[in-house]
Amino acid sequence: MALPHLTLSLQFGDLPDAATHRAALPRHAVARCIRHALDADADAEITVRIVGAEEGQALNLDYRGKDYATNVLTFDYATEPLVMADLVLCAPVVAREAAELKKPLAEHYAHLLVHGTLHAQGWDHETSEADAEEMEARETEILAGLGQPNPYA
């Protein structure tokens, strides 16, 4: 099965520990996570931006009305004929969560890239418990296909 075509822009904001995050996010790994999370017929143009806490908090406040930095924000612009979206991952939040979960940073980033890509295609875990369970099952399936463990186990 051929994977969808992906045009990817990978950006890193002004981070004090940017080297750590760049090492956890090589371009080919980011592309692989996103391509596996895309529907089979869903070509995409996606920008992934890794930001600091201040930028993450400002974006979450401006767009979701929540005054804290969150791990991933998805800005979806279109699903047809291309999935077009920005995924914004807040590096300090992702690093803190990975440490709390005792997971490698790259593994947690993989989960959040898959999670954000599903959001870009209309998946939503905040609408109902059934939707959350369905989305978690899909994430787990995709991550297993990437050789990653179940992030909810």
Stockholm file with secondary structure:
# STOCKHOLM 1.0

chainA/1-153         MALPHLTLSLQFGDLPDAATHRAALPRHAVARCIRHALDADADAEITVRIVGAEEGQALNLDYRGKDYATNVLTFDYATEPLVMADLVLCAPVVAREAAELKKPLAEHYAHLLVHGTLHAQGWDHETSEADAEEMEARETEILAGLGQPNPYA
#=GR chainA/1-153 SS CCCCCEEEEEEECSCTTHHHHHHHCCHHHHHHHHHHHSCTTCCEEEEEEEECHHHHHHHHHHHHSCCSCCSEEEEEEECSSSEEEEEEEEHHHHHHHHHHHTCCHHHHHHHHHHHHHHHHTTCCSSSCHHHHHHHHHHHHHHHHHTTCCCTTC
#=GC SS_cons         CCCCCEEEEEEECSCTTHHHHHHHCCHHHHHHHHHHHSCTTCCEEEEEEEECHHHHHHHHHHHHSCCSCCSEEEEEEECSSSEEEEEEEEHHHHHHHHHHHTCCHHHHHHHHHHHHHHHHTTCCSSSCHHHHHHHHHHHHHHHHHTTCCCTTC
//
